[in-house]
Amino acid sequence: MSEEIASQQTGGAGQQKGLLQQMEELMAALNADLSALDADLQSAGSAGPGNRKDGDAG
C-alpha cells in the first residue's frame, strides 16, 4: 500500500514540475514580447510625434 502512495506522490510532483516548466516558458515568452514592445515604443518615441514613417494618422 505504501508503494501506491509513493507512486501517487511522484506522479503529482511530476505534474507540478510540468506545470512549473510551462509557466516558466510562458513567462519567458511574455518577457521577450514585452522587451520587443519596449524597444518598439522607445524607437517610436525617439522619432518624435510628427515623424511617423509608416503613414499612420496617429
Rosetta constraint file for C-alpha pairs under 8 A:
AtomPair CA 1 CA 5 HARMONIC 6.68 0.50
AtomPair CA 2 CA 6 HARMONIC 6.14 0.50
AtomPair CA 3 CA 7 HARMONIC 6.14 0.50
AtomPair CA 4 CA 8 HARMONIC 6.25 0.50
AtomPair CA 5 CA 9 HARMONIC 6.20 0.50
AtomPair CA 6 CA 10 HARMONIC 6.15 0.50
AtomPair CA 7 CA 11 HARMONIC 6.07 0.50
AtomPair CA 8 CA 12 HARMONIC 6.11 0.50
AtomPair CA 9 CA 13 HARMONIC 6.15 0.50
AtomPair CA 10 CA 14 HARMONIC 6.12 0.50
AtomPair CA 11 CA 15 HARMONIC 6.18 0.50
AtomPair CA 12 CA 16 HARMONIC 6.19 0.50
AtomPair CA 13 CA 17 HARMONIC 6.05 0.50
AtomPair CA 14 CA 18 HARMONIC 6.16 0.50
AtomPair CA 15 CA 19 HARMONIC 6.26 0.50
AtomPair CA 16 CA 20 HARMONIC 6.03 0.50
AtomPair CA 17 CA 21 HARMONIC 6.05 0.50
AtomPair CA 18 CA 22 HARMONIC 6.24 0.50
AtomPair CA 19 CA 23 HARMONIC 6.13 0.50
AtomPair CA 20 CA 24 HARMONIC 6.13 0.50
AtomPair CA 21 CA 25 HARMONIC 6.22 0.50
AtomPair CA 22 CA 26 HARMONIC 6.12 0.50
AtomPair CA 23 CA 27 HARMONIC 6.03 0.50
AtomPair CA 24 CA 28 HARMONIC 6.11 0.50
AtomPair CA 25 CA 29 HARMONIC 6.19 0.50
AtomPair CA 26 CA 30 HARMONIC 6.08 0.50
AtomPair CA 27 CA 31 HARMONIC 6.00 0.50
AtomPair CA 28 CA 32 HARMONIC 6.21 0.50
AtomPair CA 29 CA 33 HARMONIC 6.21 0.50
AtomPair CA 30 CA 34 HARMONIC 6.10 0.50
AtomPair CA 31 CA 35 HARMONIC 6.08 0.50
AtomPair CA 32 CA 36 HARMONIC 6.22 0.50
AtomPair CA 33 CA 37 HARMONIC 6.15 0.50
AtomPair CA 34 CA 38 HARMONIC 6.00 0.50
AtomPair CA 35 CA 39 HARMONIC 6.22 0.50
AtomPair CA 36 CA 40 HARMONIC 6.20 0.50
AtomPair CA 37 CA 41 HARMONIC 6.09 0.50
AtomPair CA 38 CA 42 HARMONIC 6.07 0.50
AtomPair CA 39 CA 43 HARMONIC 6.12 0.50
AtomPair CA 40 CA 44 HARMONIC 6.09 0.50
AtomPair CA 41 CA 45 HARMONIC 5.98 0.50
AtomPair CA 42 CA 46 HARMONIC 6.13 0.50
AtomPair CA 43 CA 47 HARMONIC 6.46 0.50
AtomPair CA 44 CA 48 HARMONIC 6.96 0.50
AtomPair CA 44 CA 52 HARMONIC 7.85 0.50
AtomPair CA 45 CA 49 HARMONIC 7.22 0.50
AtomPair CA 47 CA 51 HARMONIC 5.61 0.50
AtomPair CA 47 CA 52 HARMONIC 7.06 0.50
AtomPair CA 48 CA 52 HARMONIC 7.61 0.50
AtomPair CA 52 CA 56 HARMONIC 7.08 0.50
